[in-house]
Amino acid sequence: MDFLQKYNKSDLFMLLLSILYIVKINYPEKSPLDVLAALIMVVWVLISFFKSITPK
C-alpha cells in the first residue's frame, strides 16, 4: 500500500500551499525557494519513512 494513495493529490497540493502561506506570513525574510526546498526535503523524508514502516 503506497502512502500517497490514501490521499488525494489535490489535497496534498493544498496542504503544501497552505504551509507555504503560513511560513510566508511568519517568516517574510525567507525566500519562497528556500521554503520550497525545505518542504520538498520534509516531504521526501516523510515518504521514505512511511515506506520503511509499511510492510512490503
TAMODA-V732966 format. One record per residue. SS is DSSP state (h for helix, s for strand, l for the rest). PHI is phi in radians with two decimals (NA if undefined). Layout:
BEGIN
ss->(SS/SS)
phi->(PHI/PHI)
END
This chain:
BEGIN
ss->(l/l/h/h/h/h/l/l/h/h/h/h/h/h/h/h/h/h/h/h/h/h/h/h/h/h/l/l/l/l/l/h/h/h/h/h/h/h/h/h/h/h/h/h/h/h/h/h/h/h/h/h/h/l/l/l)
phi->(NA/-1.46/-1.00/-1.22/-1.34/-1.25/-2.04/-1.21/-1.07/-1.20/-1.10/-1.07/-1.11/-1.12/-1.08/-1.07/-1.11/-1.18/-1.11/-1.00/-1.12/-1.07/-1.10/-1.08/-1.23/-1.37/-2.25/-1.15/-1.39/-1.36/-1.44/-1.01/-1.18/-1.07/-1.09/-1.10/-1.08/-1.12/-1.09/-1.07/-1.05/-1.07/-1.08/-1.07/-1.10/-1.06/-1.11/-1.18/-1.10/-1.13/-1.15/-1.31/-1.58/-1.44/-1.14/-1.24)
END
